[in-house]
Amino acid sequence: MEPSVVLIISVAAAVIAITGWGIYISFGPPSKELADPYEDHED
């Protein structure tokens, strides 16, 4: 396989993994622990 194809596949896999992790953190079970700074400091 060409080195450029391996690089493209590796970068695409990393982007997909980071996006999936971000979605999981934002909307999955860990999101219950996230705090909203705007709700904490209402004026």
mmCIF entry with sequence, helices, sheets and N, C-alpha, C, O atoms, coordinates in Angstrom:
data_MODEL
# 
_entry.id   MODEL 
# 
_entity.id                         1 
_entity.type                       polymer 
_entity.pdbx_number_of_molecules   1 
# 
_entity_poly.entity_id                      1 
_entity_poly.type                           'polypeptide(L)' 
_entity_poly.nstd_linkage                   no 
_entity_poly.nstd_monomer                   no 
_entity_poly.pdbx_seq_one_letter_code       MEPSVVLIISVAAAVIAITGWGIYISFGPPSKELADPYEDHED 
_entity_poly.pdbx_seq_one_letter_code_can   MEPSVVLIISVAAAVIAITGWGIYISFGPPSKELADPYEDHED 
_entity_poly.pdbx_strand_id                 A 
# 
loop_
_entity_poly_seq.entity_id 
_entity_poly_seq.num 
_entity_poly_seq.mon_id 
_entity_poly_seq.hetero 
1 1  MET n 
1 2  GLU n 
1 3  PRO n 
1 4  SER n 
1 5  VAL n 
1 6  VAL n 
1 7  LEU n 
1 8  ILE n 
1 9  ILE n 
1 10 SER n 
1 11 VAL n 
1 12 ALA n 
1 13 ALA n 
1 14 ALA n 
1 15 VAL n 
1 16 ILE n 
1 17 ALA n 
1 18 ILE n 
1 19 THR n 
1 20 GLY n 
1 21 TRP n 
1 22 GLY n 
1 23 ILE n 
1 24 TYR n 
1 25 ILE n 
1 26 SER n 
1 27 PHE n 
1 28 GLY n 
1 29 PRO n 
1 30 PRO n 
1 31 SER n 
1 32 LYS n 
1 33 GLU n 
1 34 LEU n 
1 35 ALA n 
1 36 ASP n 
1 37 PRO n 
1 38 TYR n 
1 39 GLU n 
1 40 ASP n 
1 41 HIS n 
1 42 GLU n 
1 43 ASP n 
# 
_struct_asym.id          A 
_struct_asym.entity_id   1 
# 
loop_
_struct_conf.conf_type_id 
_struct_conf.id 
_struct_conf.pdbx_PDB_helix_id 
_struct_conf.beg_label_comp_id 
_struct_conf.beg_label_asym_id 
_struct_conf.beg_label_seq_id 
_struct_conf.pdbx_beg_PDB_ins_code 
_struct_conf.end_label_comp_id 
_struct_conf.end_label_asym_id 
_struct_conf.end_label_seq_id 
_struct_conf.pdbx_end_PDB_ins_code 
_struct_conf.beg_auth_comp_id 
_struct_conf.beg_auth_asym_id 
_struct_conf.beg_auth_seq_id 
_struct_conf.end_auth_comp_id 
_struct_conf.end_auth_asym_id 
_struct_conf.end_auth_seq_id 
_struct_conf.pdbx_PDB_helix_class 
_struct_conf.details 
_struct_conf.pdbx_PDB_helix_length 
HELX_P HELX_P1 AA1 PRO A 3  ? PHE A 27 ? PRO A 3  PHE A 27 1 ? 25 
HELX_P HELX_P2 AA2 PRO A 29 ? GLU A 33 ? PRO A 29 GLU A 33 5 ? 5  
HELX_P HELX_P3 AA3 PRO A 37 ? ASP A 40 ? PRO A 37 ASP A 40 1 ? 4  
# 
_struct_conf_type.id          HELX_P 
_struct_conf_type.criteria    ? 
_struct_conf_type.reference   ? 
# 
loop_
_atom_site.group_PDB 
_atom_site.id 
_atom_site.type_symbol 
_atom_site.label_atom_id 
_atom_site.label_alt_id 
_atom_site.label_comp_id 
_atom_site.label_asym_id 
_atom_site.label_entity_id 
_atom_site.label_seq_id 
_atom_site.pdbx_PDB_ins_code 
_atom_site.Cartn_x 
_atom_site.Cartn_y 
_atom_site.Cartn_z 
_atom_site.occupancy 
_atom_site.B_iso_or_equiv 
_atom_site.pdbx_formal_charge 
_atom_site.auth_seq_id 
_atom_site.auth_comp_id 
_atom_site.auth_asym_id 
_atom_site.auth_atom_id 
_atom_site.pdbx_PDB_model_num 
ATOM 1   N N  . MET A 1 1  ? 0.843   -1.182 0.000  1.00 0.00 ? 1  MET A N  1 
ATOM 2   C CA . MET A 1 1  ? 0.000   0.000  0.000  1.00 0.00 ? 1  MET A CA 1 
ATOM 3   C C  . MET A 1 1  ? 0.889   1.247  0.000  1.00 0.00 ? 1  MET A C  1 
ATOM 4   O O  . MET A 1 1  ? 1.964   1.251  0.599  1.00 0.00 ? 1  MET A O  1 
ATOM 5   N N  . GLU A 1 2  ? 0.438   2.283  -0.665 1.00 0.00 ? 2  GLU A N  1 
ATOM 6   C CA . GLU A 1 2  ? 1.204   3.523  -0.744 1.00 0.00 ? 2  GLU A CA 1 
ATOM 7   C C  . GLU A 1 2  ? 1.270   4.208  0.621  1.00 0.00 ? 2  GLU A C  1 
ATOM 8   O O  . GLU A 1 2  ? 0.301   4.166  1.379  1.00 0.00 ? 2  GLU A O  1 
ATOM 9   N N  . PRO A 1 3  ? 2.390   4.832  0.937  1.00 0.00 ? 3  PRO A N  1 
ATOM 10  C CA . PRO A 1 3  ? 2.495   5.536  2.225  1.00 0.00 ? 3  PRO A CA 1 
ATOM 11  C C  . PRO A 1 3  ? 1.461   6.660  2.372  1.00 0.00 ? 3  PRO A C  1 
ATOM 12  O O  . PRO A 1 3  ? 0.984   6.919  3.477  1.00 0.00 ? 3  PRO A O  1 
ATOM 13  N N  . SER A 1 4  ? 1.117   7.323  1.275  1.00 0.00 ? 4  SER A N  1 
ATOM 14  C CA . SER A 1 4  ? 0.130   8.408  1.368  1.00 0.00 ? 4  SER A CA 1 
ATOM 15  C C  . SER A 1 4  ? -1.253  7.872  1.740  1.00 0.00 ? 4  SER A C  1 
ATOM 16  O O  . SER A 1 4  ? -2.001  8.535  2.458  1.00 0.00 ? 4  SER A O  1 
ATOM 17  N N  . VAL A 1 5  ? -1.596  6.675  1.254  1.00 0.00 ? 5  VAL A N  1 
ATOM 18  C CA . VAL A 1 5  ? -2.884  6.064  1.580  1.00 0.00 ? 5  VAL A CA 1 
ATOM 19  C C  . VAL A 1 5  ? -2.917  5.702  3.060  1.00 0.00 ? 5  VAL A C  1 
ATOM 20  O O  . VAL A 1 5  ? -3.931  5.903  3.728  1.00 0.00 ? 5  VAL A O  1 
ATOM 21  N N  . VAL A 1 6  ? -1.832  5.180  3.563  1.00 0.00 ? 6  VAL A N  1 
ATOM 22  C CA . VAL A 1 6  ? -1.744  4.829  4.988  1.00 0.00 ? 6  VAL A CA 1 
ATOM 23  C C  . VAL A 1 6  ? -1.885  6.084  5.845  1.00 0.00 ? 6  VAL A C  1 
ATOM 24  O O  . VAL A 1 6  ? -2.568  6.066  6.868  1.00 0.00 ? 6  VAL A O  1 
ATOM 25  N N  . LEU A 1 7  ? -1.244  7.165  5.432  1.00 0.00 ? 7  LEU A N  1 
ATOM 26  C CA . LEU A 1 7  ? -1.333  8.422  6.171  1.00 0.00 ? 7  LEU A CA 1 
ATOM 27  C C  . LEU A 1 7  ? -2.764  8.952  6.168  1.00 0.00 ? 7  LEU A C  1 
ATOM 28  O O  . LEU A 1 7  ? -3.267  9.371  7.211  1.00 0.00 ? 7  LEU A O  1 
ATOM 29  N N  . ILE A 1 8  ? -3.420  8.940  5.020  1.00 0.00 ? 8  ILE A N  1 
ATOM 30  C CA . ILE A 1 8  ? -4.793  9.430  4.927  1.00 0.00 ? 8  ILE A CA 1 
ATOM 31  C C  . ILE A 1 8  ? -5.726  8.592  5.791  1.00 0.00 ? 8  ILE A C  1 
ATOM 32  O O  . ILE A 1 8  ? -6.576  9.141  6.492  1.00 0.00 ? 8  ILE A O  1 
ATOM 33  N N  . ILE A 1 9  ? -5.581  7.282  5.752  1.00 0.00 ? 9  ILE A N  1 
ATOM 34  C CA . ILE A 1 9  ? -6.426  6.404  6.566  1.00 0.00 ? 9  ILE A CA 1 
ATOM 35  C C  . ILE A 1 9  ? -6.160  6.631  8.051  1.00 0.00 ? 9  ILE A C  1 
ATOM 36  O O  . ILE A 1 9  ? -7.096  6.633  8.850  1.00 0.00 ? 9  ILE A O  1 
ATOM 37  N N  . SER A 1 10 ? -4.909  6.819  8.426  1.00 0.00 ? 10 SER A N  1 
ATOM 38  C CA . SER A 1 10 ? -4.565  7.058  9.830  1.00 0.00 ? 10 SER A CA 1 
ATOM 39  C C  . SER A 1 10 ? -5.157  8.376  10.328 1.00 0.00 ? 10 SER A C  1 
ATOM 40  O O  . SER A 1 10 ? -5.715  8.430  11.424 1.00 0.00 ? 10 SER A O  1 
ATOM 41  N N  . VAL A 1 11 ? -5.040  9.422  9.541  1.00 0.00 ? 11 VAL A N  1 
ATOM 42  C CA . VAL A 1 11 ? -5.587  10.723 9.932  1.00 0.00 ? 11 VAL A CA 1 
ATOM 43  C C  . VAL A 1 11 ? -7.108  10.649 10.010 1.00 0.00 ? 11 VAL A C  1 
ATOM 44  O O  . VAL A 1 11 ? -7.703  11.186 10.945 1.00 0.00 ? 11 VAL A O  1 
ATOM 45  N N  . ALA A 1 12 ? -7.742  9.994  9.045  1.00 0.00 ? 12 ALA A N  1 
ATOM 46  C CA . ALA A 1 12 ? -9.200  9.858  9.057  1.00 0.00 ? 12 ALA A CA 1 
ATOM 47  C C  . ALA A 1 12 ? -9.662  9.069  10.284 1.00 0.00 ? 12 ALA A C  1 
ATOM 48  O O  . ALA A 1 12 ? -10.654 9.433  10.915 1.00 0.00 ? 12 ALA A O  1 
ATOM 49  N N  . ALA A 1 13 ? -8.958  8.005  10.620 1.00 0.00 ? 13 ALA A N  1 
ATOM 50  C CA . ALA A 1 13 ? -9.316  7.208  11.791 1.00 0.00 ? 13 ALA A CA 1 
ATOM 51  C C  . ALA A 1 13 ? -9.164  8.028  13.074 1.00 0.00 ? 13 ALA A C  1 
ATOM 52  O O  . ALA A 1 13 ? -9.990  7.923  13.980 1.00 0.00 ? 13 ALA A O  1 
ATOM 53  N N  . ALA A 1 14 ? -8.116  8.837  13.149 1.00 0.00 ? 14 ALA A N  1 
ATOM 54  C CA . ALA A 1 14 ? -7.916  9.676  14.338 1.00 0.00 ? 14 ALA A CA 1 
ATOM 55  C C  . ALA A 1 14 ? -9.025  10.717 14.457 1.00 0.00 ? 14 ALA A C  1 
ATOM 56  O O  . ALA A 1 14 ? -9.532  10.955 15.554 1.00 0.00 ? 14 ALA A O  1 
ATOM 57  N N  . VAL A 1 15 ? -9.404  11.336 13.353 1.00 0.00 ? 15 VAL A N  1 
ATOM 58  C CA . VAL A 1 15 ? -10.470 12.347 13.382 1.00 0.00 ? 15 VAL A CA 1 
ATOM 59  C C  . VAL A 1 15 ? -11.789 11.706 13.796 1.00 0.00 ? 15 VAL A C  1 
ATOM 60  O O  . VAL A 1 15 ? -12.522 12.277 14.604 1.00 0.00 ? 15 VAL A O  1 
ATOM 61  N N  . ILE A 1 16 ? -12.102 10.543 13.263 1.00 0.00 ? 16 ILE A N  1 
ATOM 62  C CA . ILE A 1 16 ? -13.339 9.843  13.619 1.00 0.00 ? 16 ILE A CA 1 
ATOM 63  C C  . ILE A 1 16 ? -13.326 9.441  15.096 1.00 0.00 ? 16 ILE A C  1 
ATOM 64  O O  . ILE A 1 16 ? -14.340 9.563  15.783 1.00 0.00 ? 16 ILE A O  1 
ATOM 65  N N  . ALA A 1 17 ? -12.187 8.965  15.578 1.00 0.00 ? 17 ALA A N  1 
ATOM 66  C CA . ALA A 1 17 ? -12.087 8.561  16.979 1.00 0.00 ? 17 ALA A CA 1 
ATOM 67  C C  . ALA A 1 17 ? -12.258 9.755  17.914 1.00 0.00 ? 17 ALA A C  1 
ATOM 68  O O  . ALA A 1 17 ? -12.964 9.654  18.918 1.00 0.00 ? 17 ALA A O  1 
ATOM 69  N N  . ILE A 1 18 ? -11.626 10.876 17.602 1.00 0.00 ? 18 ILE A N  1 
ATOM 70  C CA . ILE A 1 18 ? -11.735 12.063 18.450 1.00 0.00 ? 18 ILE A CA 1 
ATOM 71  C C  . ILE A 1 18 ? -13.163 12.603 18.426 1.00 0.00 ? 18 ILE A C  1 
ATOM 72  O O  . ILE A 1 18 ? -13.684 13.033 19.454 1.00 0.00 ? 18 ILE A O  1 
ATOM 73  N N  . THR A 1 19 ? -13.797 12.581 17.247 1.00 0.00 ? 19 THR A N  1 
ATOM 74  C CA . THR A 1 19 ? -15.183 13.037 17.144 1.00 0.00 ? 19 THR A CA 1 
ATOM 75  C C  . THR A 1 19 ? -16.110 12.137 17.956 1.00 0.00 ? 19 THR A C  1 
ATOM 76  O O  . THR A 1 19 ? -16.985 12.630 18.667 1.00 0.00 ? 19 THR A O  1 
ATOM 77  N N  . GLY A 1 20 ? -15.928 10.838 17.856 1.00 0.00 ? 20 GLY A N  1 
ATOM 78  C CA . GLY A 1 20 ? -16.740 9.895  18.629 1.00 0.00 ? 20 GLY A CA 1 
ATOM 79  C C  . GLY A 1 20 ? -16.549 10.069 20.119 1.00 0.00 ? 20 GLY A C  1 
ATOM 80  O O  . GLY A 1 20 ? -17.512 10.004 20.883 1.00 0.00 ? 20 GLY A O  1 
ATOM 81  N N  . TRP A 1 21 ? -15.317 10.288 20.537 1.00 0.00 ? 21 TRP A N  1 
ATOM 82  C CA . TRP A 1 21 ? -15.036 10.513 21.957 1.00 0.00 ? 21 TRP A CA 1 
ATOM 83  C C  . TRP A 1 21 ? -15.705 11.794 22.445 1.00 0.00 ? 21 TRP A C  1 
ATOM 84  O O  . TRP A 1 21 ? -16.274 11.820 23.536 1.00 0.00 ? 21 TRP A O  1 
ATOM 85  N N  . GLY A 1 22 ? -15.640 12.844 21.652 1.00 0.00 ? 22 GLY A N  1 
ATOM 86  C CA . GLY A 1 22 ? -16.271 14.106 22.024 1.00 0.00 ? 22 GLY A CA 1 
ATOM 87  C C  . GLY A 1 22 ? -17.778 13.987 22.141 1.00 0.00 ? 22 GLY A C  1 
ATOM 88  O O  . GLY A 1 22 ? -18.377 14.543 23.061 1.00 0.00 ? 22 GLY A O  1 
ATOM 89  N N  . ILE A 1 23 ? -18.391 13.272 21.222 1.00 0.00 ? 23 ILE A N  1 
ATOM 90  C CA . ILE A 1 23 ? -19.838 13.062 21.282 1.00 0.00 ? 23 ILE A CA 1 
ATOM 91  C C  . ILE A 1 23 ? -20.205 12.243 22.510 1.00 0.00 ? 23 ILE A C  1 
ATOM 92  O O  . ILE A 1 23 ? -21.196 12.537 23.179 1.00 0.00 ? 23 ILE A O  1 
ATOM 93  N N  . TYR A 1 24 ? -19.419 11.221 22.808 1.00 0.00 ? 24 TYR A N  1 
ATOM 94  C CA . TYR A 1 24 ? -19.674 10.399 23.992 1.00 0.00 ? 24 TYR A CA 1 
ATOM 95  C C  . TYR A 1 24 ? -19.567 11.219 25.267 1.00 0.00 ? 24 TYR A C  1 
ATOM 96  O O  . TYR A 1 24 ? -20.409 11.100 26.157 1.00 0.00 ? 24 TYR A O  1 
ATOM 97  N N  . ILE A 1 25 ? -18.531 12.053 25.359 1.00 0.00 ? 25 ILE A N  1 
ATOM 98  C CA . ILE A 1 25 ? -18.343 12.885 26.552 1.00 0.00 ? 25 ILE A CA 1 
ATOM 99  C C  . ILE A 1 25 ? -19.472 13.908 26.669 1.00 0.00 ? 25 ILE A C  1 
ATOM 100 O O  . ILE A 1 25 ? -19.932 14.201 27.772 1.00 0.00 ? 25 ILE A O  1 
ATOM 101 N N  . SER A 1 26 ? -19.920 14.451 25.537 1.00 0.00 ? 26 SER A N  1 
ATOM 102 C CA . SER A 1 26 ? -20.944 15.499 25.558 1.00 0.00 ? 26 SER A CA 1 
ATOM 103 C C  . SER A 1 26 ? -22.338 14.978 25.864 1.00 0.00 ? 26 SER A C  1 
ATOM 104 O O  . SER A 1 26 ? -23.097 15.619 26.591 1.00 0.00 ? 26 SER A O  1 
ATOM 105 N N  . PHE A 1 27 ? -22.679 13.822 25.315 1.00 0.00 ? 27 PHE A N  1 
ATOM 106 C CA . PHE A 1 27 ? -24.051 13.349 25.405 1.00 0.00 ? 27 PHE A CA 1 
ATOM 107 C C  . PHE A 1 27 ? -24.218 12.018 26.131 1.00 0.00 ? 27 PHE A C  1 
ATOM 108 O O  . PHE A 1 27 ? -25.345 11.620 26.427 1.00 0.00 ? 27 PHE A O  1 
ATOM 109 N N  . GLY A 1 28 ? -23.133 11.329 26.420 1.00 0.00 ? 28 GLY A N  1 
ATOM 110 C CA . GLY A 1 28 ? -23.210 10.025 27.072 1.00 0.00 ? 28 GLY A CA 1 
ATOM 111 C C  . GLY A 1 28 ? -23.274 10.148 28.586 1.00 0.00 ? 28 GLY A C  1 
ATOM 112 O O  . GLY A 1 28 ? -23.495 11.239 29.113 1.00 0.00 ? 28 GLY A O  1 
ATOM 113 N N  . PRO A 1 29 ? -23.083 9.047  29.282 1.00 0.00 ? 29 PRO A N  1 
ATOM 114 C CA . PRO A 1 29 ? -23.142 9.045  30.745 1.00 0.00 ? 29 PRO A CA 1 
ATOM 115 C C  . PRO A 1 29 ? -22.193 10.047 31.429 1.00 0.00 ? 29 PRO A C  1 
ATOM 116 O O  . PRO A 1 29 ? -22.573 10.612 32.454 1.00 0.00 ? 29 PRO A O  1 
ATOM 117 N N  . PRO A 1 30 ? -20.978 10.293 30.909 1.00 0.00 ? 30 PRO A N  1 
ATOM 118 C CA . PRO A 1 30 ? -20.112 11.265 31.593 1.00 0.00 ? 30 PRO A CA 1 
ATOM 119 C C  . PRO A 1 30 ? -20.654 12.696 31.571 1.00 0.00 ? 30 PRO A C  1 
ATOM 120 O O  . PRO A 1 30 ? -20.182 13.540 32.332 1.00 0.00 ? 30 PRO A O  1 
ATOM 121 N N  . SER A 1 31 ? -21.633 12.981 30.715 1.00 0.00 ? 31 SER A N  1 
ATOM 122 C CA . SER A 1 31 ? -22.149 14.350 30.630 1.00 0.00 ? 31 SER A CA 1 
ATOM 123 C C  . SER A 1 31 ? -22.873 14.771 31.905 1.00 0.00 ? 31 SER A C  1 
ATOM 124 O O  . SER A 1 31 ? -23.073 15.965 32.127 1.00 0.00 ? 31 SER A O  1 
ATOM 125 N N  . LYS A 1 32 ? -23.265 13.828 32.737 1.00 0.00 ? 32 LYS A N  1 
ATOM 126 C CA . LYS A 1 32 ? -23.941 14.154 33.994 1.00 0.00 ? 32 LYS A CA 1 
ATOM 127 C C  . LYS A 1 32 ? -23.001 14.904 34.940 1.00 0.00 ? 32 LYS A C  1 
ATOM 128 O O  . LYS A 1 32 ? -23.455 15.663 35.797 1.00 0.00 ? 32 LYS A O  1 
ATOM 129 N N  . GLU A 1 33 ? -21.690 14.690 34.783 1.00 0.00 ? 33 GLU A N  1 
ATOM 130 C CA . GLU A 1 33 ? -20.707 15.324 35.657 1.00 0.00 ? 33 GLU A CA 1 
ATOM 131 C C  . GLU A 1 33 ? -20.284 16.708 35.158 1.00 0.00 ? 33 GLU A C  1 
ATOM 132 O O  . GLU A 1 33 ? -19.610 17.439 35.884 1.00 0.00 ? 33 GLU A O  1 
ATOM 133 N N  . LEU A 1 34 ? -20.664 17.078 33.937 1.00 0.00 ? 34 LEU A N  1 
ATOM 134 C CA . LEU A 1 34 ? -20.272 18.369 33.389 1.00 0.00 ? 34 LEU A CA 1 
ATOM 135 C C  . LEU A 1 34 ? -21.088 19.482 34.048 1.00 0.00 ? 34 LEU A C  1 
ATOM 136 O O  . LEU A 1 34 ? -22.280 19.322 34.308 1.00 0.00 ? 34 LEU A O  1 
ATOM 137 N N  . ALA A 1 35 ? -20.437 20.593 34.309 1.00 0.00 ? 35 ALA A N  1 
ATOM 138 C CA . ALA A 1 35 ? -21.113 21.732 34.922 1.00 0.00 ? 35 ALA A CA 1 
ATOM 139 C C  . ALA A 1 35 ? -21.286 22.829 33.881 1.00 0.00 ? 35 ALA A C  1 
ATOM 140 O O  . ALA A 1 35 ? -20.430 23.004 33.014 1.00 0.00 ? 35 ALA A O  1 
ATOM 141 N N  . ASP A 1 36 ? -22.378 23.562 33.960 1.00 0.00 ? 36 ASP A N  1 
ATOM 142 C CA . ASP A 1 36 ? -22.630 24.680 33.079 1.00 0.00 ? 36 ASP A CA 1 
ATOM 143 C C  . ASP A 1 36 ? -22.201 25.953 33.795 1.00 0.00 ? 36 ASP A C  1 
ATOM 144 O O  . ASP A 1 36 ? -22.853 26.352 34.761 1.00 0.00 ? 36 ASP A O  1 
ATOM 145 N N  . PRO A 1 37 ? -21.124 26.606 33.355 1.00 0.00 ? 37 PRO A N  1 
ATOM 146 C CA . PRO A 1 37 ? -20.637 27.775 34.069 1.00 0.00 ? 37 PRO A CA 1 
ATOM 147 C C  . PRO A 1 37 ? -21.645 28.936 34.063 1.00 0.00 ? 37 PRO A C  1 
ATOM 148 O O  . PRO A 1 37 ? -21.628 29.766 34.972 1.00 0.00 ? 37 PRO A O  1 
ATOM 149 N N  . TYR A 1 38 ? -22.507 29.001 33.066 1.00 0.00 ? 38 TYR A N  1 
ATOM 150 C CA . TYR A 1 38 ? -23.495 30.073 33.010 1.00 0.00 ? 38 TYR A CA 1 
ATOM 151 C C  . TYR A 1 38 ? -24.601 29.861 34.040 1.00 0.00 ? 38 TYR A C  1 
ATOM 152 O O  . TYR A 1 38 ? -25.144 30.830 34.572 1.00 0.00 ? 38 TYR A O  1 
ATOM 153 N N  . GLU A 1 39 ? -24.936 28.621 34.323 1.00 0.00 ? 39 GLU A N  1 
ATOM 154 C CA . GLU A 1 39 ? -25.930 28.344 35.359 1.00 0.00 ? 39 GLU A CA 1 
ATOM 155 C C  . GLU A 1 39 ? -25.346 28.557 36.755 1.00 0.00 ? 39 GLU A C  1 
ATOM 156 O O  . GLU A 1 39 ? -26.063 28.957 37.671 1.00 0.00 ? 39 GLU A O  1 
ATOM 157 N N  . ASP A 1 40 ? -24.067 28.295 36.918 1.00 0.00 ? 40 ASP A N  1 
ATOM 158 C CA . ASP A 1 40 ? -23.426 28.423 38.221 1.00 0.00 ? 40 ASP A CA 1 
ATOM 159 C C  . ASP A 1 40 ? -23.294 29.882 38.663 1.00 0.00 ? 40 ASP A C  1 
ATOM 160 O O  . ASP A 1 40 ? -23.283 30.164 39.861 1.00 0.00 ? 40 ASP A O  1 
ATOM 161 N N  . HIS A 1 41 ? -23.194 30.815 37.703 1.00 0.00 ? 41 HIS A N  1 
ATOM 162 C CA . HIS A 1 41 ? -22.926 32.209 38.036 1.00 0.00 ? 41 HIS A CA 1 
ATOM 163 C C  . HIS A 1 41 ? -23.972 33.130 37.431 1.00 0.00 ? 41 HIS A C  1 
ATOM 164 O O  . HIS A 1 41 ? -23.639 34.046 36.679 1.00 0.00 ? 41 HIS A O  1 
ATOM 165 N N  . GLU A 1 42 ? -25.224 32.891 37.755 1.00 0.00 ? 42 GLU A N  1 
ATOM 166 C CA . GLU A 1 42 ? -26.276 33.772 37.263 1.00 0.00 ? 42 GLU A CA 1 
ATOM 167 C C  . GLU A 1 42 ? -26.243 35.097 38.013 1.00 0.00 ? 42 GLU A C  1 
ATOM 168 O O  . GLU A 1 42 ? -26.040 35.140 39.227 1.00 0.00 ? 42 GLU A O  1 
ATOM 169 N N  . ASP A 1 43 ? -26.443 36.160 37.276 1.00 0.00 ? 43 ASP A N  1 
ATOM 170 C CA . ASP A 1 43 ? -26.443 37.498 37.898 1.00 0.00 ? 43 ASP A CA 1 
ATOM 171 C C  . ASP A 1 43 ? -27.844 37.945 38.209 1.00 0.00 ? 43 ASP A C  1 
ATOM 172 O O  . ASP A 1 43 ? -28.041 39.042 38.733 1.00 0.00 ? 43 ASP A O  1 
# 
